[in-house]
Amino acid sequence: MSRETRTLGNQSFQDGNLKAAVDGDLVPPTFTAVPLSEADTEWEDYVDTFGAVGIISAILQAYGSTSGVLYSNVTPMPSTVGGLEAGTTFSSQTMSQMFDALLYPYQYPAFTAFAISGQTTPIEVGDAIATNRTFTWSTSNSSNVATASIDLIDVTGGGVTIASGLTNDGTEATSYPAAPITKTSATTHSFRIDGENTHSGTFNRTFTVEWQWRKFYGESVTAGPLIEDEIEALRVNGLSSAFAGTYAFSAGGYKYLSYPAVLGTATTFKDQSTNLDVPFNAVYTVNVTNTAATPQTTSYNVHRTTNIIGSAINIVVS
């Protein structure tokens, strides 16, 4: 039979010399797929019958995760393949290590949640983030978070480190802030959690508390102008960062809408069902003081329909 050149690992050999390419001392004693006698002809017959690929496959199966067949290559990988990133080189890697790295890529951790326990958002202008807060978080692929690598940062407060070197246990009771954080205008305050993965990479997530003014709308048979108490007594109120939207008014009375003047001034009012303009009187302003922990006063725009509208109506405001 003709001799073909074969390759096992980094060694080339002819079919009949395959035995010379295998260190017999590394072959497990339970490995019987290949004749292990000293007779070259037995190796040669096996290879001629099953092919070099067959015998190499059998050897690899027998070696399993041992170091019997090793792979080395100092040339950086040109592109990422599976779990092996571009630029990776190899030094004496077993086939098991190679396939594990290829088929089971590193699972990078990430923060899936981050919050201050009991802290709602948005809150009303003049309310506060109380002292001594507990921060909570959760992570994916937690086993790949580096030990004692969790930091808590007050971003808006000048990047102050609240706590550092924390265990990734999902909670940290702090004495921060030492004084309540109160905002007297519509704004935000952000906190960040930082972590490090076991590949020395970093990851983070932000929790933001927003302060908003309250807006009011509803119906009244009073032609107005409404005073502060009457505005605050309108049927619906809620925190908002904008005046634009669709407002569902009930049947009867004039339709009123009031919101902080700092949000701008509405100019268009349309019946949602017909897209026709709904006539409104000229806007006027009234100072309103809220009921926050630290009450704040601001100027409110007040809009009123020109006429009493007997039916329920949805008005699109912009």
DODOLO-487836 format. One record per residue: residue in three letters; residue number from 1; y, z, x of N, C-alpha, C in turn. Coordinates in steps of 0.001 Angstrom, whole numbers, padded with zeros to 6 digits. Layout:
- ALA;NUM;Y;Z;X;Y;Z;X;Y;Z;X
...
end
This chain:
- MET;1;-001193;000000;000830;000000;000000;000000;001248;000000;000868
- SER;2;002298;-000616;000373;003535;-000671;001143;004207;000690;001161
- ARG;3;004962;000935;002211;005674;002193;002370;007120;002009;001913
- GLU;4;007581;002867;000993;008965;002834;000556;009664;004102;001036
- THR;5;010905;003938;001409;011674;005096;001865;012146;005906;000661
- ARG;6;011918;007225;000694;012299;008125;-000395;013255;009198;000161
- THR;7;013854;009941;-000752;014775;011001;-000337;014447;012285;-001089
- LEU;8;014365;013394;-000357;014234;014717;-000951;015334;015583;-000357
- GLY;9;016287;016025;-001209;017431;016754;-000681;018231;015836;000200
- ASN;10;018432;016228;001464;019183;015407;002404;018265;014698;003400
- GLN;11;016931;014717;003160;015999;014129;004113;015392;012844;003555
- SER;12;015303;011846;004422;014674;010591;004044;013292;010517;004696
- PHE;13;012378;009881;004025;011016;009807;004543;010294;008667;003847
- GLN;14;009190;008219;004478;008341;007254;003821;007340;007987;002952
- ASP;15;006776;007277;001947;005852;007899;001021;004812;008756;001737
- GLY;16;004212;008185;002759;003123;008879;003433;003574;010085;004217
- ASN;17;004888;010207;004465;005394;011335;005242;006107;012370;004376
- LEU;18;005872;012335;003071;006542;013272;002180;006226;014707;002567
- LYS;19;004980;014964;002997;004585;016319;003354;005483;016889;004434
- ALA;20;005933;016012;005336;006769;016484;006439;008148;016931;005971
- ALA;21;008572;016456;004790;009887;016797;004273;009882;018104;003488
- VAL;22;008701;018674;003271;008584;019902;002487;008089;021015;003371
- ASP;23;008809;022131;003380;008384;023293;004148;007293;023992;003355
- GLY;24;006054;023887;003827;004929;024445;003094;005054;025929;002852
- ASP;25;005770;026638;003741;005914;028083;003579;006758;028437;002360
- LEU;26;007594;027479;001908;008471;027746;000772;007839;027362;-000558
- VAL;27;006701;026691;-000503;006044;026266;-001735;005296;027458;-002328
- PRO;28;005605;027832;-003585;004917;028976;-004208;003417;028755;-004228
- PRO;29;002651;029829;-004070;001188;029674;-004047;000630;029183;-005369
- THR;30;001389;029372;-006460;000917;028918;-007771;001178;027444;-008010
- PHE;31;001847;026797;-007059;002197;025388;-007210;000985;024531;-006858
- THR;32;000443;023872;-007866;-000759;023063;-007640;-000576;021624;-008073
- ALA;33;000671;021251;-008432;000888;019886;-008911;000701;018868;-007809
- VAL;34;000844;019291;-006544;000707;018380;-005413;-000379;018907;-004481
- PRO;35;-001281;018050;-003989;-002291;018512;-003012;-001591;019082;-001782
- LEU;36;-002073;020226;-001326;-001403;020864;-000205;-002268;020875;001058
- SER;37;-003258;020010;001116;-004085;019962;002323;-003325;019264;003435
- GLU;38;-003857;019294;004610;-003199;018675;005752;-003399;017164;005777
- ALA;39;-004252;016661;004891;-004547;015225;004927;-003385;014427;004359
- ASP;40;-002765;013608;005225;-001641;012785;004778;-002042;011874;003636
- THR;41;-003296;011476;003617;-003704;010521;002598;-003612;011126;001196
- GLU;42;-003836;012449;001079;-003752;013064;-000239;-002307;013029;-000749
- TRP;43;-001350;013318;000124;000066;013210;-000258;000406;011763;-000604
- GLU;44;-000111;010855;000246;000186;009437;000047;-000373;008945;-001285
- ASP;45;-001600;009353;-001603;-002201;008933;-002863;-001402;009489;-004052
- TYR;46;-000978;010733;-003937;-000219;011340;-005033;001074;010566;-005260
- VAL;47;001796;010283;-004192;003072;009584;-004318;002855;008177;-004858
- ASP;48;001836;007497;-004382;001580;006146;-004864;001222;006154;-006349
- THR;49;000580;007242;-006783;000169;007320;-008192;001321;007733;-009101
- PHE;50;002040;008767;-008673;003074;009345;-009549;004507;009030;-009119
- GLY;51;004683;008502;-007952;006019;008170;-007476;006713;009359;-006838
- ALA;52;007643;009062;-005931;008373;010128;-005242;009169;010974;-006227
- VAL;53;009724;010318;-007259;010507;011068;-008256;009634;012105;-008934
- GLY;54;008391;011751;-009230;007489;012687;-009878;007195;013895;-009026
- ILE;55;006935;013687;-007764;006613;014821;-006896;007840;015696;-006651
- ILE;56;009019;015058;-006495;010246;015842;-006308;010519;016684;-007546
- SER;57;010327;016095;-008727;010534;016840;-009966;009603;018033;-010038
- ALA;58;008358;017836;-009653;007396;018933;-009682;007787;020039;-008719
- ILE;59;008256;019638;-007538;008669;020630;-006549;009869;021422;-007055
- LEU;60;010815;020714;-007657;012001;021406;-008178;011615;022406;-009254
- GLN;61;010678;022022;-010124;010239;022941;-011166;009577;024162;-010545
- ALA;62;008799;023948;-009514;008116;025064;-008881;009095;025987;-008159
- TYR;63;010088;025394;-007499;011056;026210;-006767;011914;027028;-007726
- GLY;64;012229;026453;-008906;013085;027153;-009873;014408;027521;-009250
- SER;65;014723;028836;-009237;016019;029306;-008742;015965;029750;-007300
- THR;66;014850;029507;-006608;014779;029878;-005212;015567;028895;-004380
- SER;67;015662;029148;-003120;016482;028315;-002240;015688;027209;-001582
- GLY;68;014564;026844;-002181;013716;025848;-001544;014369;024508;-001376
- VAL;69;015127;024038;-002393;015832;022762;-002314;017311;023062;-002446
- LEU;70;018078;022774;-001418;019492;023117;-001387;020348;021861;-001342
- TYR;71;021556;021989;-001894;022482;020862;-001905;023782;021273;-001254
- SER;72;024260;020459;-000325;025544;020681;000333;026326;019381;000349
- ASN;73;027653;019515;000150;028522;018341;000232;029953;018837;000424
- VAL;74;030550;018477;001549;031895;018964;001868;032986;018082;001277
- THR;75;032585;016973;000661;033586;016091;000048;034000;016655;-001306
- PRO;76;035289;016931;-001519;035732;017495;-002810;035417;016547;-003966
- MET;77;034990;017112;-005075;034738;016298;-006262;036027;015610;-006697
- PRO;78;035992;014314;-007003;037214;013589;-007380;037689;013903;-008794
- SER;79;036785;014375;-009658;037172;014694;-011031;036273;015800;-011557
- THR;80;036716;016447;-012614;035952;017538;-013227;034760;016977;-014006
- VAL;81;033602;017575;-013807;032390;017209;-014537;031770;018498;-015065
- GLY;82;031693;018616;-016398;031142;019836;-016974;031900;021050;-016483
- GLY;83;031170;022017;-015941;031816;023224;-015432;032252;023135;-013994
- LEU;84;032072;021989;-013361;032474;021814;-011970;033832;021124;-011931
- GLU;85;034824;021824;-011401;036181;021321;-011421;036445;020368;-010266
- ALA;86;037407;019477;-010474;037823;018564;-009407;038203;019374;-008172
- GLY;87;037785;018892;-007007;038082;019584;-005758;036973;020498;-005289
- THR;88;035935;020702;-006122;034833;021580;-005751;034001;020963;-004627
- THR;89;033576;021797;-003682;032636;021384;-002641;031399;022266;-002743
- PHE;90;030349;021905;-002036;029079;022605;-002182;028506;022956;-000812
- SER;91;027946;024157;-000749;027309;024608;000485;026035;025362;000142
- SER;92;024899;024750;000464;023585;025371;000277;023381;025917;-001122
- GLN;93;023655;025067;-002127;023470;025456;-003522;022070;025083;-003996
- THR;94;021389;026015;-004639;020088;025680;-005216;020293;024771;-006417
- MET;95;019229;024116;-006820;019334;023252;-007991;019674;024062;-009239
- SER;96;019148;025277;-009309;019462;026131;-010450;020952;026448;-010491
- GLN;97;021516;026763;-009344;022949;027035;-009280;023763;025801;-009656
- MET;98;023326;024653;-009192;024041;023418;-009490;024044;023140;-010993
- PHE;99;022862;023239;-011617;022781;022940;-013041;023493;023999;-013880
- ASP;100;023420;025259;-013471;024141;026304;-014202;025641;026040;-014169
- ALA;101;026143;025683;-012983;027575;025410;-012855;027990;024187;-013660
- LEU;102;027100;023209;-013717;027399;021972;-014430;027336;022158;-015944
- LEU;103;026291;022823;-016416;026039;022905;-017857;026642;024134;-018516
- TYR;104;026991;025143;-017733;027554;026367;-018296;028910;026650;-017641
- PRO;105;029939;025905;-018051;031255;026084;-017433;031804;027475;-017671
- TYR;106;032677;027891;-016798;033336;029199;-016894;034109;029290;-018208
- GLN;107;033924;030378;-018923;034588;030585;-020203;035848;031418;-019988
- TYR;108;036996;030752;-020022;038249;031448;-019762;038593;032383;-020920
- PRO;109;038984;033607;-020616;039375;034529;-021683;040778;034212;-022193
- ALA;110;041069;034672;-023404;042398;034508;-023997;042638;035660;-024963
- PHE;111;043905;035967;-025186;044246;036958;-026198;044210;036277;-027561
- THR;112;043399;036796;-028466;043313;036232;-029811;044194;036982;-030800
- ALA;113;044684;038153;-030419;045593;038927;-031268;046367;039900;-030392
- PHE;114;047601;040189;-030800;048435;041167;-030110;049479;041659;-031095
- ALA;115;049609;042975;-031243;050544;043520;-032220;050879;044964;-031876
- ILE;116;051841;045501;-032589;052148;046927;-032550;051562;047524;-033820
- SER;117;050701;048518;-033679;050020;049092;-034823;051028;049605;-035856
- GLY;118;050871;049139;-037086;051725;049591;-038173;053085;048934;-038247
- GLN;119;053378;048031;-037316;054694;047401;-037289;054676;046096;-038083
- THR;120;055465;046050;-039169;055567;044825;-039952;056679;043941;-039399
- THR;121;056629;042701;-039756;057690;041760;-039431;057695;040661;-040476
- PRO;122;058856;040262;-041018;060189;040708;-040612;060533;042076;-041204
- ILE;123;061604;042687;-040651;062160;043914;-041193;063644;043686;-041448
- GLU;124;064240;044564;-042253;065624;044351;-042659;066595;044727;-041541
- VAL;125;067668;043971;-041444;068723;044292;-040477;069162;045731;-040704
- GLY;126;069144;046513;-039624;069473;047933;-039719;068250;048826;-039641
- ASP;127;067056;048275;-039865;065823;049037;-039690;065418;049005;-038217
- ALA;128;064402;049792;-037860;064104;049983;-036442;062615;049908;-036135
- ILE;129;062310;049569;-034871;060981;049792;-034305;060975;051238;-033826
- ALA;130;060090;052043;-034380;060085;053473;-034080;059584;053752;-032666
- THR;131;059743;054981;-032231;059306;055403;-030895;057794;055615;-030860
- ASN;132;057279;055736;-029633;055870;056097;-029408;054906;055194;-030171
- ARG;133;054908;053927;-029801;054087;052948;-030532;052757;052690;-029820
- THR;134;051771;052323;-030617;050459;051938;-030104;050334;050421;-030168
- PHE;135;050048;049819;-029038;049857;048373;-028958;048364;048068;-029090
- THR;136;048037;047024;-029826;046639;046630;-030017;046475;045155;-029672
- TRP;137;045289;044803;-029227;045021;043401;-028888;043514;043144;-028937
- SER;138;043152;041890;-028921;041754;041485;-028800;041692;040251;-027919
- THR;139;040537;040040;-027292;040368;038917;-026373;039074;038173;-026669
- SER;140;039065;036915;-026341;037832;036139;-026325;037272;036161;-024916
- ASN;141;035950;035971;-024778;035286;035964;-023462;035688;037179;-022635
- SER;142;035573;038338;-023255;036078;039578;-022639;035403;039907;-021317
- SER;143;034165;039475;-021132;033475;039778;-019877;034130;039098;-018684
- ASN;144;034968;038104;-018945;035648;037401;-017858;037092;037850;-017670
- VAL;145;037448;038996;-018277;038753;039603;-018020;038615;040514;-016812
- ALA;146;039481;040356;-015831;039420;041163;-014617;039635;042638;-014949
- THR;147;039000;043502;-014183;039098;044944;-014391;040526;045429;-014214
- ALA;148;040967;046286;-015152;042284;046947;-015059;043401;045939;-014794
- SER;149;043418;044859;-015575;044413;043799;-015324;045391;043611;-016467
- ILE;150;045372;044486;-017471;046210;044314;-018653;047563;045001;-018456
- ASP;151;048647;044249;-018707;050012;044787;-018630;050738;044549;-019950
- LEU;152;051601;045493;-020334;052438;045369;-021523;053893;045282;-021086
- ILE;153;054611;044287;-021590;055975;044008;-021154;056917;043951;-022355
- ASP;154;058093;044603;-022231;059161;044452;-023223;060038;043286;-022761
- VAL;155;059801;042114;-023328;060490;040904;-022877;061986;040981;-023183
- THR;156;062335;041246;-024433;063743;041275;-024827;064480;042430;-024178
- GLY;157;063765;043511;-023912;064385;044680;-023293;064534;044562;-021797
- GLY;158;064675;043347;-021289;064924;043148;-019861;063671;043027;-019025
- GLY;159;062530;042736;-019661;061298;042592;-018890;060730;043904;-018409
- VAL;160;061042;044990;-019095;060555;046314;-018704;059040;046381;-018869
- THR;161;058356;046918;-017860;056913;047115;-017945;056635;048402;-018707
- ILE;162;055993;048281;-019846;055673;049431;-020678;054462;050168;-020124
- ALA;163;053438;049410;-019715;052222;049974;-019133;051557;048886;-018313
- SER;164;050818;049278;-017277;050178;048284;-016414;048820;048794;-015942
- GLY;165;048001;047849;-015471;046683;048204;-014948;045760;048781;-016003
- LEU;166;045902;048304;-017246;045133;048867;-018346;043736;048254;-018439
- THR;167;042814;049048;-018951;041478;048554;-019262;041548;047683;-020517
- ASN;168;040728;046668;-020562;040728;045772;-021711;039917;046377;-022863
- ASP;169;040435;047501;-023408;039740;048179;-024507;040389;047917;-025857
- GLY;170;041473;047107;-025890;042067;046682;-027144;043119;047599;-027726
- THR;171;043458;048689;-027073;044473;049585;-027624;045113;050423;-026528
- GLU;172;046397;050727;-026706;047108;051572;-025754;048226;052304;-026484
- ALA;173;048090;053623;-026592;049140;054461;-027173;050184;054726;-026100
- THR;174;051465;054485;-026414;052527;054623;-025425;053634;055545;-025948
- SER;175;054483;055946;-025058;055686;056700;-025432;056876;055756;-025519
- TYR;176;056578;054469;-025641;057620;053443;-025677;057771;052902;-027086
- PRO;177;058976;052651;-027550;060236;052945;-026871;060600;054423;-026979
- ALA;178;061410;054886;-026036;061833;056290;-026059;062803;056549;-027195
- ALA;179;063565;055527;-027584;064492;055607;-028718;064227;054419;-029620
- PRO;180;064435;054569;-030935;064183;053445;-031851;064969;052202;-031443
- ILE;181;064349;051043;-031626;065016;049770;-031367;065570;049263;-032692
- THR;182;066899;049322;-032839;067563;048943;-034086;068440;047728;-033847
- LYS;183;068400;046773;-034764;069243;045581;-034676;070215;045576;-035852
- THR;184;071457;045207;-035541;072502;045186;-036572;072880;043771;-036990
- SER;185;072087;042816;-036592;072283;041427;-037004;070921;040766;-037082
- ALA;186;070873;039588;-037671;069612;038857;-037768;069221;038356;-036382
- THR;187;068124;038873;-035833;067706;038524;-034480;066237;038865;-034307
- THR;188;065739;038817;-033077;064334;039114;-032795;064213;040003;-031565
- HIS;189;063029;040597;-031408;062700;041371;-030213;061238;041104;-029884
- SER;190;060960;040669;-028653;059614;040231;-028280;058971;041131;-027235
- PHE;191;057650;041287;-027384;056813;042001;-026421;055703;041046;-025975
- ARG;192;055244;041225;-024727;054206;040334;-024199;053081;041157;-023586
- ILE;193;051862;040667;-023744;050714;041245;-023061;050218;040237;-022036
- ASP;194;050023;040689;-020803;049549;039838;-019711;048147;040281;-019301
- GLY;195;047323;039324;-018919;045992;039623;-018409;045627;038691;-017271
- GLU;196;044573;039050;-016558;044084;038214;-015457;042597;037974;-015660
- ASN;197;042157;036733;-015441;040731;036457;-015554;040037;036656;-014209
- THR;198;038723;036595;-014209;037962;036857;-012988;038030;035713;-011990
- HIS;199;038765;034645;-012325;039053;033573;-011373;040486;033669;-010863
- SER;200;041112;034833;-011061;042475;035123;-010598;043544;034324;-011339
- GLY;201;043199;033777;-012486;044194;033113;-013328;044791;034104;-014312
- THR;202;045962;033803;-014850;046632;034697;-015781;046675;034098;-017184
- PHE;203;046781;034961;-018176;046935;034532;-019560;047757;035577;-020293
- ASN;204;048395;035199;-021415;049272;036134;-022104;049415;035771;-023573
- ARG;205;050043;036655;-024322;050344;036434;-025736;051575;037272;-026075
- THR;206;052365;036805;-027043;053624;037463;-027405;053584;037955;-028852
- PHE;207;054173;039130;-029083;054369;039654;-030427;055870;039822;-030642
- THR;208;056391;039254;-031729;057826;039257;-031978;058126;039908;-033322
- VAL;209;059055;040837;-033306;059562;041461;-034530;060885;040770;-034869
- GLU;210;061028;040350;-036129;062239;039657;-036559;062997;040507;-037574
- TRP;211;064316;040550;-037407;065197;041228;-038353;065864;040178;-039238
- GLN;212;065838;040392;-040556;066432;039449;-041496;067288;040184;-042526
- TRP;213;068222;039426;-043112;069001;039922;-044244;068229;039662;-045527
- ARG;214;068611;040382;-046554;067982;040208;-047864;068807;039232;-048701
- LYS;215;068135;038392;-049487;068844;037545;-050439;068428;037923;-051854
- PHE;216;069269;037591;-052822;069064;038001;-054210;069238;036794;-055138
- TYR;217;068426;036743;-056187;068664;035725;-057210;068069;036192;-058539
- GLY;218;068557;035564;-059589;068071;035927;-060918;069045;035500;-062001
- GLU;219;068959;036135;-063156;069726;035726;-064317;070650;036879;-064752
- SER;220;071781;036515;-065320;072693;037516;-065878;073565;036840;-066933
- VAL;221;073829;037575;-068018;074731;037038;-069051;076182;037292;-068676
- THR;222;076392;038043;-067582;077742;038314;-067112;078306;037073;-066444
- ALA;223;079504;036674;-066917;080111;035473;-066343;080646;035737;-064940
- GLY;224;080821;036981;-064627;081244;037331;-063264;082740;037324;-063076
- PRO;225;083185;037442;-061834;082319;037492;-060645;081526;038799;-060556
- LEU;226;080279;038691;-060052;079459;039884;-059908;079987;040758;-058783
- ILE;227;079851;042070;-058961;080183;043004;-057892;078903;043341;-057121
- GLU;228;079056;044143;-056065;077928;044432;-055177;076717;044978;-055922
- ASP;229;076902;045992;-056757;075763;046592;-057457;075054;045581;-058347
- GLU;230;075811;044689;-058964;075206;043685;-059839;074417;042651;-059040
- ILE;231;074911;042318;-057862;074174;041391;-056995;072834;042010;-056595
- GLU;232;072868;043274;-056160;071646;043941;-055713;070674;044187;-056864
- ALA;233;071181;044124;-058110;070326;044347;-059282;069709;043064;-059825
- LEU;234;070005;041921;-059220;069403;040676;-059687;067877;040762;-059628
- ARG;235;067208;039993;-060455;065773;040146;-060703;064901;040046;-059454
- VAL;236;065229;039167;-058518;064382;038933;-057344;065181;039172;-056081
- ASN;237;064540;039797;-055079;065167;039913;-053759;064079;039929;-052700
- GLY;238;064442;039547;-051516;063497;039536;-050408;064171;039137;-049122
- LEU;239;063532;039485;-048007;064073;039135;-046700;063910;037640;-046463
- SER;240;064903;037056;-045799;064849;035615;-045564;065733;035246;-044383
- SER;241;065374;034160;-043741;066171;033658;-042617;066932;032396;-042989
- ALA;242;066880;031986;-044274;067558;030758;-044705;067811;030822;-046201
- PHE;243;068842;030114;-046636;069119;030062;-048076;068393;028902;-048757
- ALA;244;068061;027860;-047999;067437;026675;-048589;066053;027013;-049138
- GLY;245;065716;026384;-050256;064408;026606;-050849;064425;026309;-052328
- THR;246;063301;026581;-052980;063178;026373;-054422;063129;027730;-055115
- TYR;247;063999;027929;-056101;064135;029215;-056780;063687;029071;-058227
- ALA;248;062757;029941;-058632;062225;029915;-060000;063017;030893;-060863
- PHE;249;063853;030368;-061725;064674;031194;-062620;064010;031296;-063988
- SER;250;064127;032480;-064582;063596;032707;-065929;064573;032185;-066980
- ALA;251;064114;032135;-068218;064943;031636;-069318;066100;032593;-069610
- GLY;252;067231;032016;-070045;068370;032798;-070510;069345;033158;-069413
- GLY;253;070641;033243;-069775;071687;033698;-068887;072108;032662;-067863
- TYR;254;073150;033042;-067119;073568;032240;-065974;072547;032454;-064854
- LYS;255;072388;031468;-064005;071491;031593;-062851;072337;031899;-061616
- TYR;256;072001;033018;-060973;072766;033469;-059819;071910;033409;-058553
- LEU;257;072546;033046;-057446;071932;033081;-056118;072943;033664;-055153
- SER;258;072502;034672;-054362;073399;035311;-053398;072656;035549;-052090
- TYR;259;073297;035227;-050974;072675;035341;-049654;073779;035553;-048617
- PRO;260;073420;036069;-047427;074429;036330;-046394;075170;035058;-045995
- ALA;261;076491;035168;-045898;077313;034006;-045545;076997;033488;-044147
- VAL;262;076448;034340;-043274;076119;033897;-041905;075029;032833;-041908
- LEU;263;074303;032678;-043015;073251;031660;-043098;073804;030283;-043409
- GLY;264;075097;030190;-043713;075700;028915;-044092;076029;028915;-045572
- THR;265;076330;027733;-046093;076718;027624;-047505;075978;026473;-048167
- ALA;266;075304;026775;-049265;074581;025744;-050013;075561;024786;-050680
- THR;267;075196;023516;-050733;076059;022502;-051349;075339;021671;-052406
- THR;268;074022;021757;-052464;073256;020918;-053386;072309;021780;-054221
- PHE;269;072338;021553;-055539;071471;022289;-056464;070854;021270;-057421
- LYS;270;069517;021129;-057388;068861;020107;-058211;067734;020719;-059038
- ASP;271;067589;020199;-060255;066468;020560;-061110;065206;019941;-060506
- GLN;272;064248;020784;-060157;063049;020275;-059482;062302;019258;-060337
- SER;273;062286;019426;-061651;061499;018555;-062515;062150;017199;-062749
- THR;274;063480;017109;-062652;064178;015845;-062936;064915;015283;-061731
- ASN;275;065118;016120;-060725;065911;015776;-059541;067388;015535;-059873
- LEU;276;067799;016010;-061042;069213;015892;-061422;069989;017100;-060921
- ASP;277;071272;016880;-060647;072113;017975;-060182;072257;019033;-061276
- VAL;278;072234;020308;-060851;072509;021424;-061752;073926;021907;-061436
- PRO;279;074843;021856;-062384;076231;022239;-062097;076359;023728;-061737
- PHE;280;077055;023999;-060633;077345;025365;-060189;078844;025502;-059982
- ASN;281;079368;026688;-060240;080771;026982;-059961;081003;027073;-058462
- ALA;282;082250;027126;-058073;082604;027281;-056661;082075;028615;-056138
- VAL;283;081623;028598;-054907;081076;029800;-054299;082177;030833;-054076
- TYR;284;081821;032107;-054164;082740;033181;-053779;081953;034203;-052954
- THR;285;082637;035130;-052306;081982;036084;-051407;082225;037515;-051862
- VAL;286;081219;038340;-051559;081273;039774;-051853;080624;040505;-050685
- ASN;287;081230;041597;-050218;080602;042409;-049175;079482;043248;-049776
- VAL;288;078317;043209;-049112;077161;043960;-049577;076655;044845;-048438
- THR;289;076418;046103;-048746;075856;047047;-047781;074401;047293;-048143
- ASN;290;073505;047075;-047188;072080;047209;-047504;071623;048665;-047443
- THR;291;070350;048870;-047724;069785;050218;-047758;068844;050456;-046588
- ALA;292;069059;049789;-045464;068235;049975;-044277;068422;051381;-043719
- ALA;293;067581;051743;-042754;067674;053071;-042139;069057;053312;-041555
- THR;294;069624;052273;-040954;071012;052299;-040512;071728;051228;-041320
- PRO;295;072361;051597;-042476;072920;050596;-043398;073914;049667;-042712
- GLN;296;073805;048383;-043060;074667;047362;-042504;075375;046608;-043623
- THR;297;076617;046237;-043359;077424;045519;-044348;077698;044110;-043852
- THR;298;077540;043147;-044735;077859;041771;-044389;078357;041036;-045626
- SER;299;079032;039920;-045408;079584;039119;-046504;078498;038233;-047100
- TYR;300;078427;038240;-048441;077428;037451;-049153;078109;036323;-049931
- ASN;301;077525;035115;-049846;077913;034033;-050744;077279;034267;-052115
- VAL;302;078013;033965;-053163;077486;034096;-054525;077682;032770;-055259
- HIS;303;076584;032225;-055778;076618;030990;-056565;076193;031307;-058001
- ARG;304;076874;030657;-058989;076525;030841;-060395;076530;029497;-061098
- THR;305;075525;029270;-061944;075538;028022;-062717;076776;027983;-063611
- THR;306;077291;026809;-063796;078490;026653;-064619;078221;027089;-066058
- ASN;307;077003;026849;-066514;076655;027148;-067901;075451;028078;-067973
- ILE;308;075358;028796;-069097;074126;029524;-069390;073019;028495;-069613
- ILE;309;071858;028747;-069048;070708;027838;-069208;069644;028600;-069968
- GLY;310;069336;028138;-071157;068423;028883;-072032;066985;028850;-071602
- SER;311;066555;027829;-070873;065153;027697;-070494;064918;028129;-069053
- ALA;312;063665;028327;-068730;063307;028560;-067325;063526;027276;-066542
- ILE;313;063876;027410;-065276;064143;026239;-064460;063887;026558;-062990
- ASN;314;063369;025598;-062287;063232;025687;-060827;064341;024875;-060202
- ILE;315;065164;025536;-059388;066296;024865;-058760;066070;024760;-057264
- VAL;316;066170;023534;-056758;066016;023269;-055329;067395;023344;-054695
- VAL;317;067550;024257;-053740;068851;024521;-053109;068839;024046;-051669
- SER;318;069886;023360;-051287;069993;022927;-049889;071467;022834;-049510
end
